[in-house]
Amino acid sequence: MSLTHIPSLEVLRHVVDVHCHPTDSPVTPDVMDQLPITICAMSCRPSDQSHVRDLALAYPEKVVPCFGYHPWFSHWISLKPCCSKEEHYRGLFRPEKQEDSFRRILPDLPEPIPLENILRDLRHNLEEFPTAMLGEVGLDRAARIPVNRSTSPVEFTSLTAPLEHQLIILQAQVDLAVELGRNISMHSVKSTEATLALLGNMQKKYKASWLRISVDLHSCGLSLETWKTIEASLSSHHRNVFMSLSTAINSRLPNHRELIAICSPDRILVESDYHTVEECTLRTWDMVRIVAEIKGWPVELKWTDDLQEGAEWGVVRRLEDNWHKFSAGNHVALK
């Protein structure tokens, strides 16, 4: 990526990176002061909720805080009080045929945290920041439990957090988001059927309240057929579902350009999905340019607040309008 690809600051201030992980790396004031775009900073596990909180407090004009618990860390959460760490993880993984792997990872696994404690802290953070989103949350059937996340490269076992466990934790967080009227950034890997079922169940459960919020399927890896189903007129209860794409993830997938092509112009968002704030602008802008190319939208070289009547909207203005629609929620079901 070259700096020559980056437009003027007056254009960049209208760009939103709807999903990134800046607190996964050290964040310096100099870098944040120079950040020209808005970022939606995700949290994923107990330790980074406070980091996202602090970043949003320090840079409220640039950071939309997002609080939540990622499926990769769902095994750290217990659904009820239990007697010991080993009993919790043994009951979750049922490692009868993988006892050696289980014994190897057990010392480095944290003490489980009751779900009620997680939800209490999540509520506190969401209520403290009126514009905060729920994220990153979701489902992942491909994730394997690592031996130790702090080592490099990370070595993985074949142990997994059961999808049923992930679903209970996800649904509890989504219930809170609906109650508080907060938008959601959702992870879904190898979990299409379960994700669609969750979206449908939430619509049936909450009806109009569900359409009050928006859901972004981040770094969306759905098949073309699945996305068409989400957008179909008969699926009017999915009017609140958007997709965002990143070069970090989607460029590895064979269908990301086709997904952009078939996505409704008013449902697409862009993201970096990156872990250093220094890279967020460049990586988000790369996806902006890809969307512009595929959709045939012009790329703004300068910004005009008041366009003349009949002037064509460029990609930045279109994506910014989508972000405003996503943020506002209150979607109307099709008749």
C-alpha positions in Angstrom: 0.0 0.0 0.0 1.4 3.4 -0.9 0.8 6.8 0.6 0.0 8.0 -2.9 -3.3 6.0 -2.6 -4.4 8.1 0.3 -6.7 11.1 -0.4 -6.8 14.5 1.3 -7.7 14.8 5.0 -10.9 16.5 4.1 -12.0 13.3 2.4 -10.6 10.9 5.0 -12.5 12.5 7.8 -15.6 11.0 6.3 -14.2 7.4 6.2 -15.2 5.0 9.0 -13.3 1.8 9.8 -16.2 -0.2 11.2 -14.2 -3.0 12.7 -10.6 -3.0 14.0 -8.5 -4.0 17.1 -6.2 -1.1 17.8 -5.7 -2.1 21.5 -4.1 -5.4 20.5 -0.9 -3.4 20.1 0.5 -0.4 21.9 -1.3 2.9 21.0 0.7 6.1 21.3 -0.8 9.6 21.5 1.2 10.7 18.4 -0.4 8.0 16.3 -3.9 8.7 17.5 -3.4 12.5 17.0 -2.5 11.8 13.4 -5.4 9.3 12.8 -7.5 10.9 10.1 -10.5 8.5 10.1 -13.1 7.2 12.6 -12.4 3.8 14.0 -14.7 1.3 15.7 -12.4 -0.3 18.3 -13.4 -3.9 19.2 -12.9 -5.7 22.5 -12.8 -9.5 22.6 -11.8 -10.8 26.1 -11.8 -9.6 29.7 -8.4 -7.8 29.5 -9.1 -5.5 26.6 -12.5 -4.1 27.7 -10.7 -1.5 29.8 -8.2 -0.7 27.0 -11.0 0.1 24.6 -12.7 2.1 27.3 -9.6 4.2 27.9 -9.0 4.8 24.2 -12.6 6.0 23.7 -12.3 8.3 26.7 -9.1 9.8 25.4 -10.3 10.2 21.8 -14.1 10.4 21.8 -14.2 12.2 18.4 -12.2 9.4 16.7 -13.2 6.2 18.5 -16.5 4.3 18.6 -16.0 1.9 21.5 -17.2 -1.7 21.1 -17.5 -4.0 24.1 -18.1 -7.8 23.9 -16.7 -11.2 24.2 -15.4 -13.1 21.1 -16.2 -16.8 20.5 -12.4 -17.5 20.7 -12.6 -16.8 24.4 -16.0 -18.2 25.1 -14.5 -21.2 26.9 -13.2 -18.8 29.6 -16.8 -18.1 30.5 -18.8 -20.4 32.8 -22.6 -20.6 32.5 -23.0 -21.3 36.2 -20.7 -21.3 39.3 -18.5 -24.4 39.3 -16.2 -26.0 41.8 -12.9 -25.8 40.1 -11.1 -24.7 37.0 -10.5 -28.3 35.9 -14.1 -29.3 36.3 -15.2 -26.3 34.2 -12.9 -27.0 31.3 -13.2 -30.8 31.5 -17.0 -30.5 31.3 -16.7 -28.1 28.4 -14.2 -29.9 26.2 -15.0 -33.5 27.3 -11.4 -34.5 26.4 -11.6 -38.3 27.0 -9.8 -39.0 23.7 -7.5 -36.0 24.0 -6.4 -36.2 27.6 -2.7 -35.3 26.8 -3.8 -32.1 25.0 -6.1 -31.2 27.8 -3.4 -31.7 30.5 -1.0 -29.6 28.4 -3.3 -26.5 28.1 -4.9 -26.7 31.6 -2.2 -24.8 33.5 -2.3 -21.8 31.1 -6.1 -21.6 31.0 -7.6 -18.8 33.2 -10.0 -19.3 36.0 -13.5 -19.3 34.4 -15.6 -16.2 34.8 -19.3 -16.6 35.5 -21.5 -15.3 32.6 -23.4 -13.1 35.0 -20.2 -11.3 35.9 -19.4 -10.8 32.2 -22.9 -9.4 31.5 -22.7 -7.1 34.5 -19.4 -5.5 33.2 -20.7 -5.4 29.7 -23.8 -3.5 30.7 -21.7 -1.1 32.7 -19.5 -0.3 29.7 -22.3 0.0 27.2 -24.3 2.3 29.5 -21.3 4.5 30.1 -20.9 5.1 26.4 -24.2 6.0 24.7 -22.8 5.3 21.2 -21.0 2.1 22.0 -21.6 -1.0 20.0 -21.6 -4.7 21.0 -18.5 -6.3 19.5 -16.8 -8.4 18.7 -19.2 -11.2 19.3 -20.3 -14.2 17.3 -19.8 -17.8 16.4 -16.8 -19.8 15.2 -16.9 -23.5 14.4 -13.3 -23.5 13.0 -11.5 -22.1 16.1 -9.3 -24.5 18.0 -8.0 -24.0 21.5 -4.4 -22.9 21.6 -1.7 -24.3 23.8 -0.6 -20.9 24.8 -1.7 -17.7 23.1 1.4 -15.8 24.2 3.8 -17.9 22.2 4.8 -17.3 18.6 3.8 -19.0 16.4 0.7 -20.1 18.3 0.3 -23.8 18.5 -3.3 -25.1 18.4 -4.9 -28.3 19.8 -7.9 -30.0 18.3 -10.0 -29.0 21.3 -13.0 -26.7 20.6 -15.6 -24.7 22.5 -18.9 -26.3 21.7 -21.2 -24.3 19.4 -24.0 -24.7 22.0 -21.8 -23.0 24.6 -20.9 -20.2 22.1 -24.5 -19.7 21.3 -25.6 -19.2 24.9 -23.0 -16.6 25.5 -23.7 -14.9 22.2 -27.4 -14.8 22.7 -27.0 -13.4 26.3 -24.9 -10.5 24.8 -27.3 -9.9 22.0 -30.2 -9.8 24.4 -28.5 -7.0 26.3 -27.8 -5.1 23.0 -31.4 -5.3 22.1 -32.5 -4.1 25.6 -30.1 -1.1 25.4 -30.6 -0.4 21.7 -27.0 -1.1 20.6 -25.7 -2.1 17.2 -23.7 -5.3 16.9 -20.5 -6.3 15.1 -20.7 -10.0 14.6 -18.1 -12.7 13.7 -19.3 -15.7 11.9 -16.9 -18.5 10.7 -18.2 -21.8 9.4 -21.4 -21.1 11.3 -23.8 -19.9 8.6 -26.8 -22.0 9.5 -26.4 -21.1 13.2 -26.0 -17.4 12.5 -29.0 -17.2 10.3 -31.0 -19.1 12.9 -29.9 -16.7 15.6 -30.9 -13.7 13.4 -34.3 -15.2 12.7 -34.9 -16.2 16.4 -34.0 -12.6 17.5 -36.6 -11.2 15.1 -39.3 -13.5 16.3 -38.4 -12.8 19.9 -38.1 -9.0 19.8 -40.1 -8.0 16.6 -39.9 -4.2 16.2 -37.2 -3.9 18.9 -34.9 -6.1 16.8 -35.2 -3.7 13.9 -34.3 -0.8 16.2 -30.7 -2.0 16.0 -28.3 -2.9 13.2 -26.1 -5.9 12.8 -22.9 -5.9 10.8 -21.5 -9.3 9.6 -17.9 -8.2 9.7 -15.3 -9.5 7.2 -18.3 -11.2 5.8 -17.5 -14.7 4.4 -21.0 -15.8 3.5 -21.7 -17.5 0.3 -23.4 -15.5 -2.5 -26.6 -17.5 -2.1 -26.7 -16.9 1.6 -26.3 -13.1 1.2 -29.0 -13.1 -1.5 -31.3 -14.9 1.0 -30.6 -12.2 3.7 -31.5 -9.4 1.2 -34.5 -11.2 -0.3 -37.8 -9.3 0.0 -39.3 -12.4 1.8 -36.7 -12.0 4.5 -37.8 -8.5 5.5 -36.8 -9.2 9.1 -33.2 -9.0 8.0 -33.5 -5.4 6.9 -31.2 -4.5 9.7 -28.3 -6.7 8.5 -25.2 -5.1 6.8 -22.0 -6.5 5.6 -18.5 -5.1 5.9 -15.3 -6.4 4.2 -11.6 -6.1 4.9 -8.5 -6.8 2.8 -7.0 -8.6 5.9 -9.6 -11.4 5.7 -11.8 -11.1 2.6 -8.9 -10.9 0.1 -8.1 -14.5 1.0 -11.6 -15.6 0.0 -12.4 -16.3 -3.6 -15.8 -14.7 -3.6 -15.3 -11.3 -1.9 -15.5 -9.3 -5.1 -18.7 -11.1 -6.1 -20.1 -10.4 -2.6 -19.5 -6.7 -3.1 -21.1 -6.8 -6.6 -24.3 -8.4 -5.4 -24.6 -6.5 -2.1 -27.2 -3.7 -2.1 -25.5 -0.3 -2.4 -27.0 0.8 1.0 -25.9 -2.3 3.0 -22.1 -2.3 2.5 -19.5 -1.0 4.9 -15.7 -1.2 5.0 -13.2 -2.1 7.7 -9.5 -2.9 8.3 -10.0 -5.7 10.8 -6.4 -4.8 11.8 -4.6 -4.9 15.1 -2.4 -1.7 14.8 -4.0 1.7 14.5 -1.1 2.8 12.2 -2.4 0.5 9.5 -6.2 1.2 9.9 -6.4 4.1 7.5 -4.4 2.5 4.7 -6.1 -0.9 5.0 -9.6 0.7 5.2 -8.9 2.9 2.2 -7.8 -0.1 0.2 -11.2 -1.6 0.7 -12.9 1.7 -0.2 -11.1 1.7 -3.5 -12.0 -2.0 -4.2 -15.7 -1.2 -3.5 -15.5 1.8 -5.8 -14.0 -0.2 -8.6 -16.5 -3.0 -8.4 -19.6 -0.8 -7.9 -18.4 1.7 -10.5 -18.6 4.6 -8.1 -16.2 7.6 -8.4 -13.5 8.1 -5.8 -13.6 11.6 -4.2 -10.3 13.5 -4.6 -11.7 16.5 -2.7 -14.8 17.0 -0.5 -17.8 19.2 -1.3 -20.3 19.6 1.5 -23.1 20.8 -0.7 -23.2 18.9 -4.0 -25.1 20.4 -6.9 -28.4 18.9 -7.7 -28.0 15.8 -9.9 -24.3 15.3 -8.9 -23.2 11.7 -8.6 -22.3 10.5 -5.1 -18.8 9.1 -4.8 -17.8 6.0 -2.9 -16.9 7.9 0.3 -20.1 9.7 0.5 -22.1 6.5 -0.2 -20.3 4.5 2.5 -20.6 7.4 5.0 -24.3 7.5 4.3 -24.5 3.7 4.9 -22.6 4.2 8.2 -25.2 6.8 9.3 -28.0 4.4 8.4 -26.3 1.6 10.3 -25.7 3.8 13.3 -29.2 5.2 13.4 -31.0 1.8 13.2 -34.8 2.0 13.4 -35.2 0.0 10.2 -38.6 -0.5 8.5 -39.7 -4.0 7.6 -40.9 -4.5 4.1 -44.6 -5.0 3.6 
